């Protein structure tokens, strides 16, 4: 009798559903409950699914995905290459038609992390001068971890903060060093780059400290000497003036001060030398020249 009663209820329910065209079933349970982070500029793919096991129609009903990502309506995949960073909140609805209609909603927050980048260059060191430099790292999720191979002697690399230090005692015309940086994101980002590293010889330096006196009316020629750096050099008077009648060469490639002085007196000037390095090194010296 009980079984007959239950059968009668089922028949009545089916008849009612047939009259209205469909019946509403239990809510769909959307999974996963959270989404993994994405990385700017990197391919992203994450499937949404329900306890129904497929055949759902998917839509975003509020909020939006990051630029570059789309929700595939028939499969429930969120896919694409995100082109912006931040946290993006949105809600989706999954629905399943047929004789029994089922639907479900879930809200998500999707985080797109900045792309981890490593600069392509580092400054050169210079022989016998203290050196301090740091890898140019941006984006990703700090803190970072570092690895580096190939450094010459005299330079120390700190793998906790990506800094270089030391005072090299020998020049090095250039070598390739390999730097690898990893961040703390999930998933972690790793970037490796080969960098050119050079230890330049000492900067150009003026060695002349004084010049001999000259005499009016008598030809005078003396050279302000410079060493180190990269030749050819370029000389210039940057402060004060030379005695009347004296000058540097027109091409300024040497520090020769020459001519026939026409005026007696004490003349103080600053001479500067610049070498052919890039960027150039320079030195300057204040000199007093007496013309009797």
Buried (B, 14 or more C-beta within 10 A) or exposed (E): EEEEEEEEEEEEEEEEBEEEEEBEBEEBBBEEEEBEBBBBBEEBEBEBBBEBEEEBEBEBEEBEBBEBBEBBEEBBBBBBBBEEBEEBEBEBBBBBEEEEBBBBBBEBEBBBBBBBBBEEEBEBBBBBEEBEBBBEBEBBBEEBBBEBEEBBEBBEBEEEEBBBEBEBEEBBEEEEBEBBBBBEBEEEBEBEBEBEBBBBBBBBBBEBEEBEEBEBEEEBEBEBBBEBBBEEBBBBBEEBEBBBBBEBEEEBEBBBBBBBBEEBEEBEBEBBBBBEBEEBBBBEBEBEBBBE
